[in-house]
Amino acid sequence: MKKLAYIFIAVFFVSCGSDTEANLVVNGKVRGLKKGTLYLQHLMDTTLVTVDSLEIDGEGTFSLSAELESPEIYYLYLNKKDNNAINDRITFFAEPGTITINTDWNTFDTTAEIKGSPTHEKLEEYQKALSNLNLRNMEIMLKASQLQANADQNTIDSLERVGTRNTQRAYAYSINYALNNTDSYIAPYIAAKEIPDANIKYLDSIYRSLPPEVANSKYGKDLKQLLESDQ
């Protein structure tokens, strides 16, 4: 299962000119935050781009905006100016409209409440179910790491089989979730970004089930490109 992790090669700031129209507004409050800088970001290829930012001084309320071409994963990054980069980035599925994010400064990413994006609700539902399978995989890996060098081969083989079955269940869940939600932008995202190495016939089935507006979205185009590169 491909993890939701990226290598950020560089960070660029993009200013919104007067000739562009913001169709995404991200507002809310970071409870307890007195000083810091909030950045609204997204990925362009492997580059993390900042599209709007705001200095916080005294109150944690904020409003950021961007011109969104298509629903996609965005990030709300908080520089708390405490020389600690842990718990500083919230991941959410942005789509046109107003998205409200309320959270706490010291548990920025773990206590975030995100409203206003139906696609993000799908993402949360998907990730919640998948986290149970990932937790089981971690338990299996921990047991494997605790085996002695002279451990019984049957025990080792048994753990490997359990791990393989659990990984297969994760792939099956992802495929079924995408196929059951092809009217949502979450479907091509899962196929292109979460399980790009899945059997091509399943990825093709997901793509062929997408309505035109979803197929023409950012992740719909990414999925199409993935399918074409495998031919």
C-alpha positions in Angstrom: 0.0 0.0 0.0 1.5 3.3 -1.0 1.6 5.6 2.0 0.4 9.1 2.0 3.9 10.6 2.1 5.9 12.8 -0.3 9.4 14.2 -0.6 9.1 17.9 -0.8 11.9 19.0 -3.1 11.3 22.7 -2.8 8.7 25.2 -1.5 7.6 28.1 -3.6 5.3 31.0 -2.8 2.6 31.9 -5.4 0.8 35.2 -5.0 -2.8 35.5 -6.2 -2.9 38.3 -8.8 -5.9 40.6 -9.3 -6.8 38.7 -12.5 -7.4 35.5 -10.7 -10.5 34.6 -8.8 -10.4 32.6 -5.6 -13.0 29.9 -5.5 -11.6 28.1 -2.4 -11.8 29.7 1.1 -10.2 28.0 4.1 -11.1 29.6 7.4 -11.3 28.7 11.0 -9.5 29.0 14.3 -6.3 27.5 15.9 -7.2 27.5 19.5 -4.5 28.7 21.8 -2.3 30.1 19.0 -0.8 33.5 19.8 2.0 33.7 17.3 2.9 31.8 14.1 2.4 31.7 10.4 -0.3 29.6 8.5 0.4 28.5 5.0 -2.1 27.1 2.5 -0.2 24.6 0.3 -0.6 22.0 -2.4 1.7 19.8 -4.5 2.7 20.5 -8.0 4.5 17.3 -9.1 6.9 16.8 -6.2 7.1 20.5 -5.3 5.2 21.9 -2.4 3.6 25.3 -3.4 2.3 27.9 -1.0 -0.7 29.7 -2.5 -1.6 31.9 0.5 -0.3 32.6 4.0 -1.2 34.6 7.1 0.8 35.9 10.1 -1.0 35.2 13.4 -0.4 37.7 16.2 -2.7 37.6 19.1 -5.7 35.5 17.8 -5.9 32.2 16.2 -8.7 33.0 13.7 -7.7 32.8 10.0 -9.0 33.0 6.5 -7.0 31.9 3.5 -8.0 31.5 -0.2 -6.8 30.1 -3.5 -7.9 29.5 -7.0 -8.7 25.8 -7.2 -8.7 24.3 -10.7 -10.0 20.9 -9.5 -10.6 19.2 -6.2 -7.4 17.9 -4.8 -5.4 17.3 -1.6 -4.3 20.5 0.1 -2.3 21.2 3.3 -2.7 23.7 6.1 0.8 24.2 7.5 1.5 25.9 10.8 4.9 27.4 11.6 4.7 27.8 15.3 8.1 29.3 15.5 9.1 26.8 18.2 11.8 25.0 16.2 9.6 21.9 16.3 8.3 20.5 13.0 6.1 17.8 14.6 2.3 17.9 14.3 2.4 21.0 12.0 0.5 20.0 8.8 -3.1 19.2 8.3 -4.1 17.2 5.1 -7.5 17.8 3.7 -9.4 17.3 0.4 -10.1 20.8 -1.0 -12.9 21.6 -3.3 -14.6 24.8 -4.4 -16.4 26.6 -1.7 -15.7 27.4 2.0 -13.9 24.8 4.2 -13.7 25.4 7.9 -10.9 23.9 9.9 -10.8 24.3 13.7 -8.0 22.8 15.8 -5.5 23.4 18.6 -2.1 24.8 18.3 -0.3 22.0 20.3 -2.2 19.1 18.6 -2.5 20.8 15.3 -3.0 17.8 13.0 -4.6 15.3 15.4 -7.5 17.4 16.7 -8.5 19.1 13.5 -12.2 19.3 12.7 -12.8 19.8 9.0 -16.1 20.8 7.5 -17.4 21.9 4.2 -15.9 19.3 1.9 -17.9 16.2 1.0 -14.9 14.7 -0.6 -12.9 15.1 2.6 -15.6 13.3 4.5 -15.1 10.4 2.1 -11.4 10.6 2.7 -11.8 10.4 6.4 -14.1 7.4 6.1 -11.7 5.6 3.9 -8.7 6.4 6.1 -10.5 5.3 9.3 -11.2 1.9 7.9 -7.8 1.5 6.4 -6.1 2.5 9.7 -7.4 -0.6 11.3 -5.7 -2.8 8.7 -2.5 -0.8 8.9 -2.5 -1.2 12.7 -2.8 -4.9 12.2 0.2 -4.9 9.9 2.2 -3.0 12.5 1.4 -5.6 15.0 2.5 -8.4 12.7 5.8 -6.5 11.9 6.4 -6.1 15.7 5.9 -9.8 16.3 8.3 -10.6 13.5 10.9 -8.3 14.8 10.7 -9.9 18.2 11.4 -13.4 16.9 14.7 -14.9 17.9 17.2 -15.8 15.3 16.5 -19.5 15.8 12.8 -19.1 15.7 10.7 -21.9 14.3 10.3 -21.6 10.5 6.6 -22.5 10.7 6.1 -19.5 13.0 7.9 -17.2 10.6 5.9 -18.6 7.6 2.7 -18.1 9.5 3.4 -14.5 10.2 4.3 -13.9 6.6 1.0 -15.4 5.4 -1.0 -13.3 7.9 0.8 -10.2 6.7 0.2 -11.0 3.1 -3.5 -11.6 3.6 -3.8 -8.4 5.5 -2.1 -6.4 2.8 -4.4 -8.1 0.2 -7.4 -7.1 2.3 -6.2 -3.5 2.3 -5.9 -3.5 -1.5 -9.3 -5.1 -1.8 -10.9 -2.5 0.5 -9.3 0.3 -1.4 -10.5 -1.0 -4.8 -14.0 -1.7 -3.5 -14.2 1.7 -1.8 -13.2 3.5 -5.1 -15.6 1.4 -7.2 -18.5 2.2 -4.7 -17.7 5.9 -4.8 -17.0 6.6 -8.5 -19.3 9.7 -8.4 -16.8 11.2 -5.9 -13.3 12.7 -6.5 -12.1 10.3 -3.9 -12.2 7.4 -6.4 -9.5 8.5 -8.8 -7.4 9.8 -5.9 -7.4 6.3 -4.2 -6.6 4.6 -7.5 -3.9 7.0 -8.7 -2.2 7.9 -5.3 -3.0 5.1 -2.9 -2.9 1.9 -5.0 -1.2 2.8 -8.3 0.5 -0.6 -8.3 -2.8 -2.5 -8.0 -3.8 -4.9 -10.8 -4.3 -2.8 -13.9 -7.7 -4.3 -14.6 -9.1 -3.0 -11.4 -7.6 0.5 -12.0 -9.1 0.5 -15.4 -12.5 -0.6 -14.0 -12.4 2.4 -11.6 -11.5 4.8 -14.4 -14.2 3.5 -16.8 -16.8 4.0 -14.0 -16.0 7.7 -13.5 -18.5 10.3 -14.7 -17.0 12.9 -17.1 -16.5 15.6 -14.4 -14.6 13.3 -12.2 -12.6 11.7 -15.0 -11.6 15.2 -16.1 -10.4 16.2 -12.6 -6.8 16.3 -11.5 -6.7 12.8 -10.1 -8.9 11.5 -12.9 -6.3 12.7 -15.4 -3.5 11.2 -13.2 -5.3 7.9 -13.3 -5.7 8.1 -17.1 -2.0 8.8 -17.4 -1.1 5.9 -15.1 -3.2 3.5 -17.2 -1.6 4.8 -20.5 1.9 4.4 -19.1 1.2 0.7 -18.3 0.2 -0.1 -21.9 
